[in-house]
Amino acid sequence: MGTRSFDDLLQAFQSALIAAQDSLRIRREEADRRMFEAGEIGGVSRSSFFTFVIPQKGTDGDTYEVLPLPVSSFRAHHRPRISMLSLEFECELKEKRLPGASRRYSLVIVARNQRRWWHKNRRRMQIVFHGTDRPAGEVRIDGKLLVEIPRDEGAGKGCPTPEAKGSIFLKLINLLRNVGQQQRFTMTMAQSQRVREIVGQADAETMMRGETATWWRAIFSK
């Protein structure tokens, strides 16, 4: 079983969203550039232009300036954007002591159709990203907040290119598709502590519901 950090998983999903946003932006810029270049070399029909005839000042009125303007310049350009990415999956959470470290939680993503009644230790995880430029996000386990994901640092020195970001995600997908070798993602100490709190709350709620059901059964059985 391969082992990676939980932060690697979050970075891969975040990189996939940023790569998709960058790809849409680049495609739109290329389309605008081709339209502009076609107009510059006269490759666009005259119907693609509005032609304005402007009288020249200080003349007898017989001198005019012809000003063609592209029709596209009068339209609002709406660039497609991805404003949110949400992923939900079931996972198994296990706690173990790592060499030279304290006890930490790790998770394994499992297929939904593999769920059985005895898989009580499985949890529902949701990863959500918001934002069109530098997406931030959050991770929830069974609806309870696990960790907030800070905004991406954006373009800059040492920042992966869209192709590199896309390859990070593709590498992760190839790993997850390898059902013969499940991937385990190890959490940090802070993330593991939060998981203990969430699991403890869930166990307490389950125990309370069980005690309530027993109490009601005892009443109706009298």
Helices and strands as residue ranges (DSSP letters): E 2-5, H 6-40, G 46-48, E 49-55, E 64-70, G 71-74, E 84-97, E 103-110, G 112-114, E 122-130, E 136-141, E 144-149, H 162-177, E 183-186, H 189-221
